[in-house]
Amino acid sequence: MAIDVSVPSPGLLGALMVGHFLGNFVFQTGWMAGRKERLRVVAAHAGIVAVVSWALTGYFGSWALLLILWVVHFVVALARDAGASVAEDSPNKTAVLFVSEQIVRLSILIFLVWAVSSDVVNLQGVSGEGAWARVFGDLYLRLLVVVGGWVVAAPVVGFFLGILLSRFERELTQAQKEGLSRGGYWIGLSERSLIYLFILVGEPSGIGFLAAAKSVFRIGELRDEKDRKLAEYILIGTLMSFTLAMIVGLLTKGIPTALGFE
């Protein structure tokens, strides 16, 4: 039985949320991330997020929506960067700032969708279903859910874990950190993507094989007591990565039923 959940314009809300996550965690380049103190870089990145979100909505005739999205993401980014100086070198404060930023962005998007759906704000060109929803119907909403869930499970969780694990990484020696450039990032991204896929297709047993395979490859790296810190670092990161990816996968799998189109 589907749960009766009142969601105004689920297509618009889903598009804006997925656009936010894609723009901030997939399409943001390392060059941009390293130059957040430059106003034009922040403005350009906000423009990328706004364009991606606007394109996903399918309301191609509404330039006002595009402008509003740019202003929202630009202002929040400026506030985030101002708070980043306070949280510098503090993993706890950085994690709180990260979560707070996501809550603020998503809350603003939810309010914007409510305002548009309730005719509190009248945006020309934003009425009825967007072009993608009109053409593909519920299939497009399902796609937004799946893509949005993957972005959260893989890149977003990876970024968050990087913040949380930074306190432990400082205790490792340079030799223990040696490896391929960004190798750990791609390993984590791949394992969380597979876990997410296993959950969606109803094959959670595959997660056990993934964990076993990772253990076999990792055990050769840990040779003596000097590697205890590295072993604990890997174990903490793996358990947190697996747990969060599974939680996101389970939540994503339940969204279609909650919205009543499964």
Helices and strands as residue ranges (DSSP letters): H 10-25, H 30-33, H 39-57, H 63-84, H 91-117, H 131-136, H 138-151, I 152-156, H 157-169, H 174-177, H 183-200, H 205-219, G 225-227, H 228-259
